[in-house]
Amino acid sequence: MILTVVKRDGRIVGFNEQKIMAAIRKAMLHTDKGEDERLIYKITDYIAQRGESQMTVEQIQDAVEMELMKSSRKDVAQKFIAYRNQRSIARKAKTRDVFLDIVNIKNNDVTRENANMNADTPAGMMMKFASETTKPFVDDYLLSEESREAVEHNYLHIHDKDYYPTKSLTCVQHPLDHILTCGFIAGHGASRPAKRIETASVLACISMECAQNEMHGGQAIPAFDFYLAPYVRMTYIEELKNLEDLNGENYKDLYDEPLIDYIKKPLDGLTGKERAQQHAINKTVGRVHQAMEAFIHNMNTIHSRGGNQVVFSSINYGTDTSAEGRCVMREILLSTYEGVGGGETAIFPIQIWKKKRGVNYLPEDRNFDLYMLACKVTARRFFPNFLNLDASFNQTDEWKEDDPLRYLHEVATMGCRTRVFENRFGPKTSIGRGNLSFSTINIVKLAIECMEEKDQQKRIGMFFAKLDHVLELTAKQLDERFQFQQTAYTKQFPLLMKSLWIGAEKLGPNDTIKSVINQGTLGIGFIGLAECLVALTGKHHGESAESQELGLKIVTYMRDRINEFSERYHHNYSVLATPAEGLAGKFTKRDRKEFGVIPGVTDRDYYTNSNHVPVYYKCSARHKAEVEAPYHNLTRGGHIFYVEIDGDATHNPQVIMSVVDMMDQYDMGYGSVNHNRNRCMDCGYENADDHLEKCPKCGSTNIDKLQRITGYLVGTTDRWNSGKLAELNDRVTHIDHGPKDLFGDD
């Protein structure tokens, strides 16, 4: 008698005879004679009783074939065998076509799925070969039948499916203080604890680069200023000791003397210890600046993931008011403003300014000067983005202004938008935690399927019924992936599960990660709220108050159901405003093929990202903020607000401050500004001319526009897929004549 079944991924589950019955019934339905319930039960019972106590899926399918061939229904056996073979043949044919596109470096949506990856290089080609081979394996061996069918029928997208078999997690916020004070082992040698700012900067890079190879998502540092601040003081003391050796003086009383700030000043007129102190400050500032330059340079040049991609890196900072923390922030901002190499804008790390009243937002705040500098840098270099710690959902009673460890209670985000803060199984913090995996629902297709119903209330009711079904399916799929992930061993993630993930310090190398990964989140995302609303009401939420009301009802319903899933499955489920890149056009193409061109729904090459107002809809920034703001509290798995401006923002940081003011006014969590930035692809020269065709520096006509794709920058649009390129071409600005227009009436 069969008791257990060995699934294709190696898991052992209880035997379920209903699966045999369903497979035979499906084959029968494709024959002229139809179903034969008696034969279904007979074969199922025979196999269940005569089988071994433990069998593989393939052995059971072989037994089904054998019994069908013995029966009078040879036609069913043929259909059953044909179905298995067809899946294999179709899979091989598709793989062959995809591989030839990779070999011939075709510019298509497969090779341009990820704009941060150069799929034309040997390492990039190997990554794509592996990716496209792995996805069918996941479909056939790791997904449940209902999950596979949901993907096949375009209701669901499972992100990073090619990494599914590795059991890797998505992302993590690095507790860099642990790395810097304890060191870590990366590869064949151990890194010693840091003693100066240069070493701390390098270890920060290495930490993210090593972890990137253990995970399929981004790497972030949640409190870059706090973590590096002690090493500014160590460097300062080192400079004082150098002067002691040079001058034969004793400056020990200066080692721990509080400083108001680290500002370079001339030494003219200074004597004695005052001169020595200022000299040490000057030298320290220079070294911090070089360390920040090196950090940015390394994050843009040192590849991870098989030598193919730089790290999807982010750093959060802004709330350390110490002189040392301010020095770190000032120099990372100045280095960013100057640019890298030939003066070009750095793509990584994505920098995030943590805005907080009483710390850095108002003129009387200690770090207000650095906030103004951050806005100036953003106006030229796109970064930093802005994280609003004053948003109602980003606050916690644990945060105290006078607490030197207050960063432990501050939300931090990934540059792409992923947010991890709430926690049912541990402290409410971002540090040492991240997203485990996420999947996105095609809510547009659900709405299209309801369009034939002429009564709008019934149409909307049908939509919610469909949405509920897919939400249930998605929650189950993510739980199934979680159950698979938790069987991984600690030794599979030598850095993540030793030095980074919360609670991992108690794990041995041969322990599974089961006891700690529930600290992370499972994200249920959505795409195309605008198109969904057009299908249901005729207008999107940017142009209709009625549609906006329905949009909020839809996302609120998702939030409420996901809270129920958290209780049922005992996970940290969250709603994610999906940062769709390759998915932006993938859903749309398949829906257009099935339903045709539907105005306002499938008539473009992409669906609008998550809950955003469509990029082509002309409105003021204020109107866009009013529409999008309420969704931020509902999408605690991650969200972002963008304002598009035209012209050169370099000399107009006030427009950046106006956007941050709007975020504060409308209780938004995270946002930034997009603007024009031309880039010469031959020499790196940049400017903001509207129609630059020839580089004034080298004469090249190889000019591209630096653009933000989903949250991060991409150095060349040559690597964008067709859906995102179409979206880029449709983008309109939300301000034309200066900051006052941000608050203009429509």
N, C-alpha and C positions, 0 to 999 in steps of 0.2 A: 504494500500500500504506500502511495506517495504521501509523505508528510511535509517535506520541505523542498523548495526549489532554489537552485543556484541561478541567480539572474546573470545577465551578460556582463554586468559591472562587478561581479564577484559577491554581491550581497546575497545572503541566505534569507528567504522569506517563507512564510507558511504557504502551503499548496492551496490554490483556489481553483476548483473545478469549473467555476463560472467562466474563466478565461478560455478554457478549452471549448466550452459550449459556444461562446461568443464567436470564436474563430471559425468553427465549423458552420455556424449559422450564417456568418458573413459570406462564406464560400457558396453555401446553398442558395443564397439570395441572388447570386450571379449566374444561376443556371435556369433552364426553362422549367424544370420540375418544381423549383422552389424548396421550401423548408420541409423537413421530415423530423419532427420532434422526437419520435420514437428512436430513430437512428442516432440522433444527437445524444440522447441520454444513454443509449446502449454503448456507443463508442467511448463516451466520457467515463462511464462507470467502469468499463473494462480496463481502460488505461489507468484510472485512479487505483483500482484494486490490484492489478497485476504489476504495476510499476514498482521500481525500487523505492526505498524509503526517502532517498534524496536523489533528485534528477535535475539536469540542466534544462534550460528552456529549449535548446536545440534538440535534446533527446526526446522531450515531450512532443515537439513538433514532428520529429521523425516518426514517432509512434502513431500520431494522428494520421500522417500520410499512409502508413502501413495499413491501419485499420480501414481507412477509406478505400484503399485499393482492394481490400478483401471483400468489401461490401458490394451491394448492387449499385451503388451510386458512384461509379467510376467518374462520372461527370463532375462530381463535387471534388474528388481527389485531384482531377486535372486543374480545376480552378484554384484549389488550395496550393498546389505545387507551382502553378503559373504565377500566382500572386507573390510567393516567396522569390521566385526567379526574377520576376519583373522588377521588384524592388532592388535586387542586386544589380541587374543590367542597367536600370535607370540611374542608379547611383554611380556606376562606373562610367557611363556615358557623360553624365554631368561633370564628374571629376576630370575626365579627359579634356573636355572643352575649357574648363576653368584653368587647368594646368597649361594648356596651350596659350591662353591669354597671358598668363604669368610669364611663360617662357619668352613670348614675343613682346613683352612689356607693353601690352595693350593699355591704353588709357580708358578705363571703364570703372564702373561702380564697385567691382570686386577689388581691383588693384588700388582704387582710391577710396576704399572704405574708411580708412583712418588717415586724416590729412597730416598727422605728425609722423607718419611712417613713409619712408621712401622705398616703395615696393619694387623699384627698378634695380636696386643694388643686390649683390649676391645674398647678403644677409636678409634683406627685405624679401627677396624671392623665396628664400627658405622659410621665412615666417609665414608667407602666404600659402606655400605648399602645405606646411603643417596645419595651418588654420583651416584651409578648405578640405583637407583630408579628415580632420578631427570632427568637424560639424556633422557629417553623415553618421559617423560612429556614435556620436551623442544621440542623434535621432533614433538610431536603430537599437542601441544597447542601454542607454541611460535614462531616457525619458519614458514616462508612463504613456500609454496609448492616448489618453485624453489630452495630455500636454502636447504630444507630437501632432495630434490632429488640430489642436488650436493654433499651433505654429503653421502647419501646412495650409490652413484655411485663412490665415492672415488676421487672426484675432489677437495673437500674442507674439511678442518678440522676447526671446531670452537673451539678455545681454552677455557678451563674452562667453558665448557657447563653446568656442574653441578651447577655452581654458577650463571648461567644466570637468573633464577627466582628471585634471591636476589637483582638484580639491582646493585650489587656491581661493583666497578671499579677495574682495575688491580693493579696499583702501584702508589706510591707517594714519592717525595723527601721532607723529613720533614724540615720545617723551625724551626729548634730546638731552635733558639734564642727566638722565641715567647713562646715556651713551658717553657724554663728555666727562662724567666723574668716574665711571667704572671702566671705560673702554669696551671693546668687543672684538670678537674674532670674525674676520671676513676673509674667507678663502683660506690661504695657507699660513697666514700670520696674524698675530693679535695686534690690535691698535691700543696703545697706551692711553690713559686719561689725558685730557688736554691741560696745558699749563699756560697757554698764551692764546691770543685771539686768532692767529694764523692757523694753529692746530685745530682750534674749535671750529673754524670755518671749514677746513678740509674734512673733519669728521662729520660735520653736518651733511656735506655732499655725499660722503661715502655711505653714511647711514641710509640715505634715500636711494642711492644707486643700488646698494645691495638688496634692500627690501623690494625694489621694483622687480627684481628677478624672482622674487618669491610670491608676487601678487599680480593680479591682472588689471588693477586700477591705479589710482594716483597715490602719491606720497606727499604728506604735508607736515609742516612743523607748526604747532599751534601757538607757540609763544616765543617767536624768534628773538625778540628783544630781551625778555627775561632770561632765556637760556644762555645767551651769549654775553650778557652784561658782566658776570663775574670775571670773565676772561679779559675784559677791557681793564678792569682793576689790576689783574695779575700782570698784564702787559705794562701798565703804568708803573707798578712796583719794580718790574724788571728794568725799565728805563731809569728809575731812580737808583737802582743798584749799579747800573752801568756808570752813572755819574759819580757814585761813591768811589768806584774803582778809578775813575778818571781824575777826580778832584781830591781824593783822600779825605772826604767829608762823610759825616754820618747823617743820613736823611730818614732814619727809621720812624721818626715822629710824623713823617709825611705819609707813610705807607697807608695808614687807615684814616687819615684826615678826610672828612667829608668834602666833596667837591660839588659846587653848584652845577657845573657843566664842563664839558671837554670842548673848548673852543681854541683854535689856533690864534695866537697873538704874537706880535713882535717882542723880542727880548730887550729892546732898547730901554735903557733906564732902570732895568731890574737888576737886583744884586742878591747875593746870598741865597738863602733857601727859596725866596720868592722866585728868583731867576731859575733855580734848579727845578722847581715845581712846574713852572710854565714850560721850560724846555722839555720836561718829561711828558707834559700834556701834549705839546706839539708833536713830539715823536710818536706818542700813542695814537693820536688822531690820524697821522699819516699811515701807521700800520693797520689801524682799523679800516681805513679807506681801501688800502691795498687788499686786505682780507676780504672785504665785501666785493671788490672788483673780481677777485679770484673766485669767490663763491658763485657769482653770476656767470662768469666765463665757464667755469666747470659745469654748471647746470645746463649750459647751452652747447657743450662740446663733447662731454664724456658720455658715450653711449652705454645703454643697458639693453636688456632683451636681445641677446645674441648679436650685439654690435650694431643694432639697427635703429634704435630709437633713443633719444634723450629721455630723461625721466619726466613723467607727468608730475612736476613738482610745484608745491605751493608753500608760501610762508605767511603766517599771520603775525601781526605786530601792531603796536600803537599805544598800549596802556602802561608800559613800564615808565615811571616818572623819575627813576634814579638817573644820576648823571651818566652812568655807564650805559644804561638801557637807551637813553636819549642819543648817546654817541653812536650806538649800533644803528639805530633808526636813521639818524641824519646821514650817516655815511652810505648805508644801503640805498637811500633815496638819491643822494648825490651821484652815486655810481650808476644808478639806473638812468638818471637824467642825462648823464654824459654818454651813455650807450656803450656797446661793446665793439671790439674790433675796430672797424672804420667809422664808428659812431652810430651803428645801426641799433635799432630797438631790440632788446633782449626778449626772446619768446618765453623763456622760463627763467626763474620760477614765477608762477603767477603770484603776485603780491597782494595781500589783503590788509587794508588798514582797519583796525578794530576801533570804531568810533564810540566814545562813551562820554556822556555829560559828567562834568566834574573832573575829567581827566584830560580831554583833548579836543572838545567840540566848541566850547565857548571862549571868547577872548580872554577871560580871566583864568582859564584852565592852564595848568602847568605845561601841557604838550600842545597847546593851540598853535604855537609857531611851527611845530613839526606837521600838524594837520594841514596848515597852509602850504607847507613845502610838498606834502603828499599830493595835494590838489594840483600844484604846479607841475609835478612830475607826471601825474595822470594826464594832464592836458597835452603833454608832449609824447608820452610813452605808453598810454593806455592803462598802465598799472601805476599805483595799486588800485584794486577794486575796493569797495567799501562795505564792511560788515557792521550792521547797526546793533550794537549791544544794548541799546535802549529800547529796541522793539519789545513789545510786551511778552512775546514768546521766547525771547533770548535772555530773559532775566532770571535770577535765582536769589533767594534770600541769603544764600551762603556767601555771596560776593560782598566784601567789605573793602572800602577804599584804602584803609590803613593796613590791610593784610598783605604782607610781602609775597604770599603765595596765592593772591587773588586770581591769577591766571588759571588756576585749577578749576575755577568756577565760571570761566568765560567760554562761551561757545566759540568754536573755530570752524572754519569751513574749508572744503577743497575748492580750488579755483574754478572748477567746472560747475559747482554749486552744491555738491553733496554735503549734507548737514547731518551730524550725529551729535545729539546732546541728551535728550530724554533717555532714561534707562530703567527698565523694570527689574533688573537683576544686579544692580550695583550703583555706584555713585553717578550723579547727574553731571557728566563731564564729557568733553570731546577727546581728552587725552588718553592715548593707549587704546583707542577704539576706532571703528570704522564700519563701513558697509560690508556685508558678507556677500550679497549678490542682489541683483534687481532684474525685474522683468517689466515690460511695458505693454499696456493694453491699447489696442486700436479702437478707440471709442468712436472714431469716424465711421468705421464699417458698421458698428452696432446701430448707429443713427441712420445710415443709408438703408439698412434692411427694414427700417420702420417707415420709410418715406411713402410707401403705397397707402398707408392708412391716412385718410383724408382728415379725420377728426384729430385736431392737434393734441388734445388731452389724452386720447387713447394712444396716439403716436408716442407721446412722451412716456406714458405708462408702459408701453411695449419696450421702449428703450431701457427703462430702469430694470425691467425684468431681465433683459438680456445682459445688462451691466452687472447685475447681481450674480448671474450665473458665471460670467467670466471672472469676476472678482473671486468667487469661491474657487474656481479652477486655478487661478494664479496664486492664491494663498497656498493651496495644496502643492502646486509645482515648486514654489519656493521652499516649502517645508521639506519636500522630497530632496531638493538640492542640499538643504541644510543637513539632512540626515546622512547624505553622502559625504559632505564636507567634514563632518565631525568625526569620521572614521580615519582621517589623516593622522599621521604621527608627528609629534613635536619635531623630530629630526628632519622632517621634510621642509621645515621652515626655520633654519638655524639662527637667523637673526630675529625674525618676527616673533617667534614663539620662545625666545630666550630673553630678549632685551626690550621689546616694543609693546606687545599686546598685554592689556591689563589682565593680571592674574596668572600670566604665563610663567612667572618665576617659580611656581610650585610644581611645574611639570618636569618629568624626566624625559630623556630623549626617546624612549620607547613607549611613552604614554601617548594616548590619543589626545587630540585637542578638544574633545567633547566637553570637558568641564569648563572651558573658558570662552568658547566662541559665541555663546549666547549673549555676551556683552555687546556684540555688534548688532547691526540692523539689517532687515530684509525690506527692500524697497519695491513698492508697487507703483509703477509710473504710468503716465498717460501722455498721449500726443494728440494734437489737433482739436483742442476744445473749440476753437473758432469754427472750423469746418463742420464739426459735430453740431454746433448750434445752428449753423446755416441749414443743415439737413433737417433739423427738427423744427426751426421757427422761421427760416428764410433770411435771418440776419445774424451776424456774429455779435459778441458781447461788447465790442468797441463802438457799435453803431446803434445798439438797441438796449434800453433799460430792461425790457422784458427778457431778452436773451441773457443779459448779465445776471438777472435773478435766477434764471434756469442754470446758467453756468455754475454759479455758487452753490446751487442746490445739488448739482451733480458731484462736484468735488467734495462738498460736505458729506454727501452720502458715502463717497469713497472713504473719507476719513473715519466716519462712524463705523462702517463695516470693518475697516482695517483695525480699529480698536478692539472690535469683537474677535477678530482673528488672533490678535495678540493674546487675549485671554484664553482662547480655545487651544492654540498651538504652543503657548508659552514662549513667544518670541517677541522681539522688538520690531514689529512691522511698522512701516511709515509710508506716507504718500509722497511720491517724488514727482516734481515737475520735470519730466525727462529731458535731459540735454541731448536731443537727437541729432546725430551727425549722419551716419550712413542710413539710419532708420528714417530720416526725414523724407527721402524719396522712395524708399523700399515699400512701405505700406501703400503709398499713393499709386505707384505703378500697378500693383496687383489689384487694387480696388478699381482703378480705371479700366483695367482689362476685363474685370468681371461686371462692372456696372455701367461702363461708358463714361463719357465726359458729362459731369454734373456741374453747372455753373456755381462758383463759389465753394465747391466741395472738392471735386477731382480735376478741375480744369487747370491747375498748376502742377508743377513737377515735384511738389513737396507739400506736406502738411505743416501747419504752423506749430512751432515748438510749444509744447505743454499748454499753459493757460495764457500765453502772450496774445496781445492784440496783433493781428496780422502785420507783417513788416511792410506791406504795400499800402496800408490804411493810413491816410494822412490825418494827423491830429496833433494837438499840442502835447508836450511832455506831461503837463498837469493832467490832461484827460487820460493819457496812458497810465499814469500813476493811479488815478482814481479807480480805473477799471481793474488793474492788475494787483493792487495792494491787498485786497481782502484774501487773495489766494495764498499769500505768503504764510499766514497763520495756519492754513489748512494743509500746506505741503511742507511738513517739517522734515521730510527726507531730503529736501533741497529745493531751492528756487533762486531766481535772479531777475533783476529789473534792469533794462537797458534804455538809454536815451541815445538816439542817433542825432549828431550835429554835423553840419557841413563846414568847410573852410578850415583854417588853421586855428586850432584851439591853444596853441603853445603859449600865446601871450594873454590868454583869457581864463586863468584858473578859477575866476569867479563863477563861470558856468558849471564847473565841477562842484563847487560848494553849493550851488543852487540845487543840483540834483541830490546831494546828500541831505540838504534841508528838506526836500520833498520826501525822501525816504523816512526822515524823522517825523515829518508831519503826518504821513499816511501809514505809519507803523509797518514799514517794509523792512525785511531782514537783510537783504544783500543786493548790491547793484553796482552799476558803473556806466561809463559813457563810451560810445563808439564815435570815432571821428576819422577824418581823412589823413592818411599817411602814405606817401609814395616811397618806394624803395627801389634803388638801382640794384639789380640782381648781379651785376658784375663788380661794382666797387663798394656797395653798401650805402651809398649816399642816400639821405632821406630828406624830404620836405613835404609840405602840405598843399602844393599847387593843385588846383582842381583838375587840370588837364596836362599833366607832365608827360611829354612824349620822348624827350631826350635829356639824358643826365647832364647837368651843367658842370659836373666834376670830371667825368671821363668820356662823355660824348656817346655813351651806350644808349641804345633804344630798348634795351631789355629791362623795361620798367614794370613793376608790379605794385599793387596796393596791399599794404599790410592790413590784415583784417582779422577780426575776432570771429571764430567759427561757432563755438558753443559755450565758451567760457575761457578758452585759451586762445592765444594768437597762433596764426600760421604764417610762416615767412613767405610762402608763395601759393597763390591760388591754383597753380598747376596741379596740386595734389588734392584739390577738392573734388568730391563726387558731383554728379550732375544735379542732384536735388539741391544741395547746398549752394552750388553756383547759381542755380535759378533763383533761390531765395536771396542770395547776395545782390543779384541784379535788380530785384524788386524792392530792396530796402529804400525807404524814404526817411527824410530827416524830420525831427520833431521840434526844431527851432531854426529860425532863419536869420534873425537880426540881433542876437545877443540874449543875455540872461533873462530879460523881462519877458521874452516870448515863452519861456518855460512855464510861466504862470498865466499865459494868455487864455482868453476864452475862445472856444471853437465856434 
